[in-house]
Amino acid sequence: MFVKGTSPFDESEFERSIRVNLGDSAGTEIFLKSAEETILRKLLWFRRGGEASDRRWQDVRGIVGVQGERHDAAYLHGWVERLGIRDLLDKVPL
């Protein structure tokens, strides 16, 4: 679980999330992020962690591998510019 931040990316990430009911009763729902937000968030964490986490890097590569060409390239490329992580996305074979 993560607490929603206040940055423009946090807002976009929340707006694009999908609500999923976990059961029959009201109030048992969670928000799931899209693959694009997960890629961007993991790249941000990778950068902030000194680019030392093989786990985060492998997670990104795994998501991209599973998604194939189904990702929203325009969305990814728009945010990597704003987040300052274009160089990292350029290293991921999309």
C-alpha positions in Angstrom: 0.0 0.0 0.0 1.1 3.5 -0.8 -0.2 6.9 0.4 -1.1 9.2 -2.5 1.3 12.1 -2.9 0.5 15.6 -4.1 2.7 16.0 -7.2 1.2 16.2 -10.7 2.4 12.7 -11.3 0.8 11.4 -8.2 -2.5 13.0 -9.3 -2.2 11.5 -12.8 -1.3 8.1 -11.3 -4.4 8.2 -9.1 -6.8 9.4 -11.8 -5.7 6.6 -14.1 -6.0 3.9 -11.5 -8.8 1.3 -11.7 -11.1 0.5 -8.8 -11.5 -3.2 -8.1 -14.0 -4.6 -5.6 -12.6 -7.3 -3.3 -15.8 -8.7 -2.2 -19.6 -8.4 -2.0 -19.8 -5.8 0.7 -19.4 -2.0 0.2 -16.1 -0.5 1.0 -13.9 -3.4 0.1 -12.2 -2.0 -3.0 -8.7 -1.2 -4.0 -7.1 1.0 -6.7 -4.8 -0.7 -9.2 -2.2 1.2 -11.1 -1.7 0.8 -14.8 1.5 -0.8 -16.2 2.7 2.6 -17.3 2.4 4.1 -13.8 4.2 1.1 -12.3 7.0 1.4 -14.8 7.4 5.2 -14.2 7.3 4.8 -10.4 9.8 2.0 -10.4 12.2 4.0 -12.6 11.8 6.9 -10.2 12.6 4.7 -7.2 15.5 3.2 -9.2 16.9 6.7 -9.8 16.4 7.9 -6.2 18.0 4.7 -4.9 21.3 5.5 -6.8 20.4 3.2 -9.6 21.6 0.3 -7.5 18.5 -1.9 -7.2 18.6 -4.8 -9.6 15.2 -5.8 -8.3 13.5 -2.6 -9.5 15.3 -2.7 -12.8 14.2 -6.3 -13.4 10.7 -5.4 -12.4 10.6 -2.7 -15.1 12.0 -5.1 -17.7 9.4 -7.8 -16.6 6.5 -5.4 -16.9 7.6 -4.2 -20.3 8.1 -7.9 -21.4 4.6 -8.9 -20.3 2.9 -5.8 -21.8 4.7 -6.0 -25.2 3.3 -3.2 -27.4 0.2 -2.7 -25.3 1.7 0.2 -23.3 0.8 3.8 -23.8 4.0 5.0 -25.3 2.9 8.7 -25.5 2.0 8.7 -21.8 5.3 7.1 -20.9 7.4 9.5 -23.0 5.5 12.5 -21.8 6.1 11.7 -18.1 9.7 10.6 -18.4 10.5 14.1 -19.7 8.8 15.8 -16.8 10.2 13.3 -14.2 13.8 13.6 -15.5 14.1 9.8 -16.2 14.2 9.7 -20.0 17.7 8.2 -19.9 16.4 5.3 -17.9 13.4 4.6 -20.1 15.7 4.8 -23.2 17.6 1.8 -21.7 14.5 -0.3 -21.6 13.7 -2.1 -24.8 10.0 -1.1 -25.5 
